[in-house]
């Protein structure tokens, strides 16, 4: 469990939130409730993909990301512009570790400008902060 300070820190930026295991879990739950968890799933898949060392794995992971998130009627299709989608489609046969960078930037921006502010205003986030503030008070003031 994260402490109240950590939970409050999530509000600093979407990156702070995504870098924290509990923050990420809370954000994913929120996005699921809004039927837009594909954005954070795509972002995470790209983060994982960029760490890939083996050239055979690069091709298979890129294909999986493409079929899961990019191609038309993908099961978790993300909302990116035609130009970006076309560019990825043209280069997917010979993928590089940066082949999803533009799409990842777009999705990151979408989360930062749209989903993240809604998450911070959500009852779920407010409740987490409240629970952890209450928990901290009990820890420091055992007589309460």
N, C-alpha and C positions, 0 to 999 in steps of 0.2 A: 504494500500500500504506500502510496506517495503521501507526503505531508501537505498541509494546507499551503505552505509557501510554494511548493512545487506546482500544486494545482493552480494557484494564482499565477505563477510564472507562465503557464501554458498560454495565458492571454497575451503575452508579449508579442508572439509571432506564430504563424502556422509552422515554422521550422522548429521552434522550441517544442511545440505540441507534438510534431511528428517524430522528434528525436527522443521523446519520453515514452517508454513502454506503456505506462498506464494512460498517458495522454492519448496515445495512438489508439489504444483499445476503446477509450471513451468516445473519441472522434469517430471511429469506425461504427460504433453502436449508433451514434447520432446519425451518421450518413445512411446507415441501413434503414433507420426510421424514416428517412427522406427519400429512400430508394435511389441513392446516388453513391453507394459504397464502391462502385466500379472506379471512381476517380482515385481514391486512396489506394485501392488494390493495384491499379495501373502504376501509380507513382512508386509503390513498394516494389512491384515487379521490375520496374526500370532501375531502381536503386540496386536491387539484387543482380540484375543483368549486367550493370556497369562493372561489377566486381568479378565477372566471369574471366577465367584465365585461359581455359582450353578452347581452341578454335572450333572444335567439333561441337562443344557445348554452346558456343556463341550462336551458331547456326540453328541448333534445335531450340534454344531458349528464345531467340528472336522470332522464330516461326510460331512458337507457343504464344508469345505476347501478341503477335500479329493476329493469330486466329482467335484469341480470347477477347482482344480489345479494339483492334483497328479495322479489320476487314468488315465489309458491309454485312449486317445481320450477325455480327459477332455476339456471343452470349452475354458479354459484359461490355458492349460497345461504348466507347467514350465519345464525348461530343467535341470533336476537333474540326477545324475548317478543311474544306475540300483540298486546298493546296498542300497542306501538311500531310493529309491522308494519302494523296496521290504520290507525293515525294517518298513516303515510307513504302508504299506499294511497289514503286519502281525500283527501290533499292533492297527490298527484303530478300531477294535471291542471293545477294552477297552482302550480308549485314555487317556493320561495324559496331563497336561498343557505343558509338554516339548516334546510331541510326534513329533512336527514339527521343533524342534530346529536345528537339523542337516541340514534339507532342507533350513530353513530360513538363517542359516549361509552361506550355499553355494550360495544362491540367493543374499544375502547381498554382499558377496565377488565378485560375478559376476557383480553386479551393481557398486561396488566400483572400480573394476579394468577395466571394459569395458564401461558400459553406462555412468557413471559419468564423466570420462575424455572426452568422446565424447560430452556430454552435455556442459561442460565448453568450448569446442572449437566451439560449435554450434553458428550459427548466432543469434538464439533466445536468448541465454544467453548474448552474446555480446551486443545485442540490448537492453536488459533489463538494463544492467549495464550502457550503454550509456544514455538511457532515464532518469535513476535515477540520473546520474551525472549532466545531463542538468537541470533536475528538481531542484536539490539542488542549482545549480548556480543561477537559477532564484529566488529561495527563498531568497538567501543571497544577491544577487545583483539585486534589483528590477529595476534598471535603464537599465539593459541589454535587 
